[in-house]
Structures are given as C-alpha cells and as structure tokens.
Amino acid sequence: MKLWPRTLGVQLIVVTTMAIVLSNAAVALWFELGRERQNEAQVTDRMVDRATSLAALMATIQPKARVAAAQALESRYWHYRLHIGKHVPRPMSEAEAKLAERLRAALPEKAARQPVEVHLLQYKADTTPAMPAVEMTLPVVRGTELIATYVRPEGPTWPSEMFIAGILSTLMASVAGIYLARKVARPLSKLAQAAASVAKGDPPPHVPEVGPDDVRRAAEAFNAMAGQVTRTLASQRHLLSAVGHDLRTPLTAMRINLEFVEDPELRDRLLHNLDELQDLTEAVLSAAKGTGGEVRRQIDLAALVESICADLDDLGAPVAFESETQAPLFCRANEIRRAVRNLVENALAYGKSAEISLKEGGGVYEVWVEDRGPGIAAADRQRVFEPFVRLETSRNGETGGTGLGLTLVKAIAEGHGGRVALEDRPGGGLRARLILPRQQTPTGQRLSREAR
C-alpha cells in the first residue's frame, strides 16, 4: 500500500491515532443510540399523556365550543380535529396496534371501551415538507371522536461537545503515540544507521543502549557483536601483516644468496620464482590492510583518477582519461586509489592500453576502465573476484598476477556501498565499471584535490 508509512515511528503514531478515533466513534455511537432509545420512550410517554388528557378535557367542554378549543390548542407539532358521527374503523399494523393499546390503558374505564386507533403517516402542511406523524383517534363522548395528529420533530444532532471531546482525545493519543514512537523508533533507527555504517566498512559506532528492554537488549547485542567482529578483523589484519613483513627478510636474504649461484639458468629460474613469491607477499600485505582502516575524507574523484593516469603516463603506459567535471566524493581516498589503479593495471597488462572515463548519473559515480584485449568469458566474470583465482586461459592466455587484485577492488567498492562490474566493451575488449554512491560534501569541509 503506497499511502501506508514505511517508518516504524510514523506507523505507531498512525495506528494509535486510528485506534483512538475508532474507539471514540464506537463509544459515541453506542451512547447516541442509547440516548435515542431513551428519547423515543420519553416522547411516546408525553404524546400519550397529552392526547388522552386533551380527549378527557374535550369531554368537559360544551359541544359548540369544542372545535374552537381544539383549534386554540394547536401548535407546530400538534394538530386537532373533531369527528362527529359513527366510527369508521381502519386496519392497523402491529406497531400501531401496540401504541393504541397504550392509549387505551391511559383512558378512563368508560372511554377505554370505545374504539381507539393509531396510524403512522406522513403529515404535509402548506409550507413545510412531509414529516413523520402519529394520528391518534380517541373517544370524547358517544358519537364524537378527537383526531390528534402529532408531528414528530427531526431527531437531535450530535452535540458539539462530543466532537470536541473526540478531537481532544485524538490529540492526546497522538502525543502519546509520538512519545512512544520516539522511545522505540529512535533507538532502532540508531541501530540501523550503525549497521549500515559497518556494512560500508566504517568503524562500528557505539549504539546507545536505551529504550524498552527488547530494544535495549538488541543494542547491547549489536555493540557486543560489533566489538567482537572488529577485534577479529583487526587480529586477522595484524596476523597477515606480520606474516608479510616476516617474509620480506628471508626473501631479501634469498635474493642476496642467489647472486652466488654460478649456474645462470638455475639462477634465473630461482629469481623468477622468488619474484613471484615477492609479488604474492606484497599482495598479501595490501590485502591485509583491507578496508575500513582509513578515515573518510572529501576528495575530488576526477582529480584522483587523473593523478593515477598521470603517474602511469610518466612511466610510459598508454593510458587516456576523460572527465567532464569535478566529482566530490566522501570516501577513504587511498583505498579508492588502490582500486582504480588495480583496474587500470589489469587493463594495461591484458589489453596493452587503458581508456578511463568518469560518468555521473542516478546518484552514483562510475569509473570506466576499458581495454581492447580478448576480454573475459561471461561464465568467469564472477569467479575472478574470488581470492587467488587466476584464469589460465583468460585474455592473453598467460597466468598473471596473484589473484588478489580484483578481490581487493570488490572489497573496497562494497566497503563504500558500491560495486564493481565486468562487461564486454563494444567493439571488443573488456569494460570494468567501479560504481560508487555519490555523497554531498560535508558542511564546512572544503573539497581537497588529489595532487599528482
């Protein structure tokens, strides 16, 4: 349902207000129906009393004065006329017969033995619309009947006090709902924000352990979990970093000792293996740094990519960069630099050249790195992001790299709430797209350009 609010706080307010409104309406309707039944009984009692009293009064008045007396007693709701002659009976419904019995019971014993009739009808005066009425035929003296017509007034409307009370109770319930929503929804919102921050790779913030017991226990569990995960990741990074650094010393010693190997072919083969081991060690050290260890800051993504391309161009690499404008991004700059450089170096290694461009749209930035190499088969485009996966028959047919480059690019992209995608380049080759969500410059912070 599109109109239904999506946040828990607003839902609590709406549900509480609706419940109060419906309960007030139900109570008001119940009391109103009871009041109408009570008013109906009172009106019927007054009508019977007045009709029978007037019939008894007419019996005491001189016959010639009865018509004038009846006309004098008429009002807006009561109309009288006298019928002289033989009674002509008319059929009555069950409700009419019951009301006639009530009239008969209120008459003196002698008059009660004569015909009494009641008929429910619509009374139409000259200047007023037709209204429900009760026509009562009561005996006055033998041969004379009083026909009294009582026009029922319109039912009473609901008093304004009832509406005011309903509005006040609804406002009070809304205030209570807002308080309850703040007590429940705000801690949950803080918890969601902290979880989203952790998902982006930021250090987990401490969630306030407040609110109802269930919400407070959830915050406590999240803080404990975040602390444990942080300690585990830190321990793994430290272990990998220590192993990588410890490997550098024996690798250096082995490289020195290889200088004393007299067989050139053996020495070259061992140096080649040593170079591979050195590259793997550096890749492990780079992966050990992971994501999340750097503080985010505001940069110009276009300037950062341009500086990478300029550095490679100085080394003689065939790279070309295209960007139309600045691209402010709040990120961990060194990680983004590492991810873009890995993509560009892959393009240079397998496509011999790289074309880099920066796109903007849909709330994201996209860094496109394109080459004119053989590309990657669609079935292997997800597998290449797994650690240490190297496609033996991919692109140039040679085994290259350590298998950690694209893994690190994916981790960095996801750590910033983005992703990386591989697709065919029109005209041949591969296109790598590093997609990063665009964020506005924090208030009071200037945009810093990445220098070459």
N, C-alpha and C positions, 0 to 999 in steps of 0.2 A: 504494500500500500504506500503510494508515494507521499500522501499527506501525513502519514504517521511519523513522528520524530524518531531519529536514529540514536540520539544520545540517551543514556540511562537517566540523567538528571531531569531532562525535559519530559521523558516518559513518566517518571514518578510524579511530577507536577500535574501532568495531564490526567493520569489515571486517578490521582487523589481528588482533583477538582471535579472530574466527571462523576466519581462515586458520590461526592457530597451533593452535587447538583441533582443526580438521580434520586438519592435518598430523600432530599428535601422535597422534590416533586412528588415522590410517592407518599410521604407523610402529609403534605399539603392536600393532595387528592383524597387521601383517606379521611382527613378531618373535614374536608369540604363536603364529601359525600355524606358523612355523618351529620353535618350541620344541615344539609339539605333535607335529609330524612326528618330531623327534628323540626325544622321549619315547616315541612309539609304537614306533620302531625298538629302543630300549633295552628296553622292556617285552617286546617279542616275543623278543629275544635271551635275556633272563633266563628267560622262560617255557619256551622250547625247551630251554635248558640244564638247568633244574630237572626238567622232565618226563623227558627222556632219562636224566638222572643217576639219578632215582628208579627208572626201569624197569630200569636196569642194577643198582641196589642190590637190588631185589626178586629178581633172578635169583640172587643170592648168599645169600639168606635161606632157611631151611628152609621148605617149603611150609606147614606148620602155623602158622608164625609170621608169615606174610606179611600176613594180614588184620589182625592186631593191630598190626603195624608200620605198615601203611598208615593205620590209624585214629590211631596216635600221631603221625604226621607231618602230619595235617590242621591247617589254620589257618583264619583268617577268609576268606581268598581261595582256598585250595586244598582240594579235596575229592577223596578217592580211594576207588575200589572195585576189586575184582578180579573178572574174568570167567573162569570155568573152563569149557572146552568149545570146540566148534567156532566159529570166527569167522563171524559173520553180517554180510556187507558191507551198507553203506548208501550211497546216492548222495551225492556231494559236489559242491558248487558250485566254480566256478573258483578263488575266493579260498581256499576250504577245501582244495582240492587243492594249491595252491601252498604253503600252510602245512604240509600233510602231507609234501610233498617236503623242506621244510626239516628237519622232524623225522627223516625217513628218512636224510637226509645226516648228521645228528648221531649216529645209532645205530651200534653196531659192525656190521661187514660181515655177520655171520651173522644178526643181528636185523633188519637192513635188508631182507633178502629176504622177510620175513614181512609180512602186511598192516599198514598204518598208516593210520589215518583221523583226520580233524579235522572237527568240526561246530560251527558258531556257533549259539548258542541263548540263551534267557533262563533264568537259574537262579533258582529261587524257594526260599528257605529258610523255615523255620517262622515266624520273627518279622521277617523283612525283606522288602521288596518285590522283585519280579523285577528282576534286573540282567543286563546282557550278560555272557556267559561263553563260554569256549572249552573244548569237550570233546575230549580227545585220547585215542585208543585206540592203545596201544603194546604190542608183544610183550614178554613176560618170559621165558618158556620155552615150548616147544611145548605148546599146549593151554591156556595161561594168558596173559591179557591184563590190562594195567593201564589202567584208565579214569580219567584225571586230568582234573578239571574246574577250570579257572582262572577265577575270577570277577573281571572287570575292575573296578578301583576307579573311582569318579567322577573325571572329568577335573579337573585342578587349576584353581582360580580364579586370576584375575589377581592378582598380588601388590600389596599396598597401596603399595609403593614406586613402582609405575608410576603410580598415581593421584596420589600426592604430587608426582612429577616433572611430570606433566601440569599440575597446578594451579599449581606454581611457574613453569613456563614460560609459562602463560597470564597470570599476574600480571605477569611481566617484560615480556611482549609488550604488555600493556595499558598499562603505564607508558611503554614506548617509543612506543606509539600516542598517548598523551596528550601527550607531549613534541612529537611530530611534528605533532599537530593544533594545538597552541599555536603552533608555529613558522609554520604555513601559514595556519590559520584566523583567528588574531588579526589579522594584517595585512590579510587580506581583509575581516574584519569592520570594521576601522577605515576601510578604503576604502569599504565600503558605507555606513557612517554618514556619511562626508564627502560622498558623492554625494547621499544623502538630504537632508543639510543644505543643499547647493547647490540641490537641487530646490525646497526650501522658500523660497529667496530669501535665506538667510543667507550671510554672507561665507564663502568656502570655507576650511575649516581645512587646516592642513598635515598631510598623511598621512605617518607615519613610514616612511621608505624602508628597511625591514628585511625579514628573511625570506629565503627562497630567491630565486635570481636572477630567476625568472619573476615572482614576487610583487613583488619589489623594483622591477623594471622597470615593472610596472603602476602602482605607487605613484608612481614618478618621472614617468611619462607623465601620470597624473592631476594631479599637482602642477603640471606644466608647462601642461597644458590649462586647469586652473582659474585659474592666473595669467594666461594669455592672455585667457580669457573675461572675467575681472574687469577687466583693463585695457581691453578692447574696450568693455565696457558702461560703464565709467567715462568713457571717451573720448566715447562717444555721448551720455551724460547731460550732460557738460560742454559738448559742442557745442550740443545743444538748449537748454541753459540759457543759454549765451552768446548764441545767436541770439534767444531770447525776450527777454533783457534788452536786447539791442541794438535790438530792435524797439520797445521801450517809449519810447525817446527820440524817434524820428521820429513815433511815434503821438501823443505829447503835443504835439509841435510842430505837427502837422497839425490837432489839435483846437483849438489856440490860433488858428491861421491861419483856421480855418473861421468864427471869430467875425466876421471881416471880410468874409465873403461876404454881399452885400446881398440876393441873391435868396433869400427864405425857403424856397421849395420846394426849390431846389437845395441850400441849406444843410442842410435836414432829411434829404434823401436821402443827402448825403455823410456826415452824422453817423451815420445808420443803418448805412451801410457801414463806417464807422470803428468803430462799436460791435461789429459782427460780427468785424472784424479784431482788436479788443481782446480779445473773448471767446476767439477762436481762439488768440491769443498766450498768454493765461492758461492755457488748456487744455494747450497745448504745454509750458509751464513746469511744470504739475502732472504731466504725463506724463513729463517729463524727470527728475523726482525718482524716478519708478519705484518699485520695491520693493527692499528689501534694504539701503537706506542707513541705516536706523534700527535702533538696538539694541532687542532684545526686552526687555520687562519685564512684570511681573504686574499685571493690571488686573481690574476688575470690568466685564465686558461689559455687564451690565444697567445699571450706572451710566453707562457711556459712551453707550449708546443713549439713555438717559433725558436726558442732558445735551444731546444733539443735538436731541431733540424739544423740550426746554425752550427752547433758543435759537431754534428756528423758531417756537415758540408765542409767544415775546416779540415776534416780527416780525409776528404776526397770522396765521400759517399754520395751517390747520385740520389738526392732527396729533393722534393719540391713541396712547399707548404702554401696553402691558400686559406685565408680567413678574411671576412668582411668587416668585423668589428671586434670590440672588446668582449670578453666573456667572463664576467665576475663570478667566481666560484668559491664557496666556503668549504675548504677541504684540508686534507693532510697532503701538503704540496709535494713532499719527497716521494710519497707513495704514488701519487698520480704521475710524477716524473718517471718513476721506475716502470710503471705500467705502460705508459706511452713509448718509452724507449725500448722496452721488450718487444712491443708490436712492430715498431719501425725496424729494429734489428732483425726480427724474423723476416720481414718483407725484403730487406736487403740480402739476407742470407739465401733465401729461396727464390726471390724474384729479381734479384740483381739491381732493383731500383725500388723506390718507395714514393708514392704520391699521398701526401697528408692534407686533409682539409677539415675544417671545423664547421659543423652545422648547428643550427639552433631552431627549436620549434617544439610545441607541445609540452613546454615546461622542462625540457631537458637539453643538454648539450650532447652532441655526438662527434667524437673524433674518429674520422675515417682514415684508415691506413690501407692503401691499395697497392698491389703489385701486379706484375704481368707474368708471374710464374705459372706452374701447372695446376695450382690450387690444391684443395683438399676434398676428398670424396665426401658426399653428404652423410654417409654412414659413419664417418670417423670424426665429424665436427664436434661432437660432444665428448668423445673419448679422449681427444687431445688435451682436454682440460684436466684430466686425471694426473696425479703426480707420477713422474718418471715414465710417462707414456711417450714413446717416440715412434713415429710411423716409418717403418723401414722402407716402404715403397712410396712415401708421400713426396710430392712436389719435385725435388731434384733426384730422388732415388737414393739419397745418401742418408746415413744416420747423422743427425746433428743435434747439438745442444745437450742439455742434461734432462730434459723432460719436465722442468720446473717452471719455465718461463711463462707459459700460458696459465698454468695453475696459479701462479702468483698474480697475474693480471686479473683473473677471475675473482680471486680473494679480495683484491684491492677494490675492484668495481663493486662487488657485493657489499664490502665494508662501507662504501659510500652510498649505499642504497640504489646502486645501478646494476648494470650487467654488461657482458661482452658477448658479441655475436659474430659468427663467421658465415660468410655467404659468397656466392660466385660474383666476380666482377664482370659487368657487361663487357664483352669483347675478349674475355679470357683473364685468368688470374684469380686472386683472392682479395676479398674486402673484409677487413676486420673493423668492427664498429664498437668503440668504447662509449657506452651510454651512461651519462651521469646526470642525476636530477639537478636542475638549476635552483639555486638559493640566492635570496637577496643579500646585499651587503649589510652586515650588522650595523645597527645605529651607532654613529660616532666613530666608525672604523674606516680608515681610508683603504682604497684599493692598492695593493702592492704588486708591482710588475716584476715578473721573474727576469732577472738580467741574464745575459748570455754568459 
